[in-house]
Amino acid sequence: MNRLENIRRSFRPDSITTLFVGESAPHGGTFFYTQNSGLYREMQKAFQGTEHFLEDFKQNGFYLDDLVPEPVNQLENKPRTALCRESISSFVERLKDYKPQAIVILLMSIKPMVLKAMHEAGLSYEPYCTPYPGFGNQPRFHLAMAKIIPHLPIASPVNRHKKLRTA
């Protein structure tokens, strides 16, 4: 297992209430769980997170995993899509392990693959889906998250009665 996957796993909650699904970690070396990516910044804004955002994220039972275990954002469309499709079976196994109560897909183009994996894992609910919060889509992402966040199940006994905040 690589260094980034070790970091990701250190933030895995005991029970995953909501699984956020990205396409892959970025090729450039930034990563949500090292707090240096655009996705991290936009998610923190969407949840009005503090400097302890990742700890709060974990405490609420939230976890971010990627469909593809290796970076694909540097690839052309055909090989990128092929890797996404090839990753479905390993993602199915992770979904069976996670047993999330809700899923938020963070990129519209991977929705068909995530739906297939959910079906194969026996998860029969409809996931939420947002545009990726980059390339000028930040306002659309925040609008979508503002609608989604109040409906997400949370695990934290401390925050169970506290409404999740949105931007």
HUKA-V511645 format. One record per helix or strand of 3 or more residues. SS is the DSSP state (H for helix, E for strand). FROM is the first residue (numbers start at 1). TO is the last residue. If there is no record, write none. Layout:
# HUKA-V511645
<<SS FROM TO> <SS FROM TO>>
This chain:
# HUKA-V511645
<<H 3 10> <E 18 22> <H 32 34> <H 38 46> <H 53 59> <E 62 66> <H 77 86> <H 88 98> <E 102 105> <H 108 121> <H 138 149>>
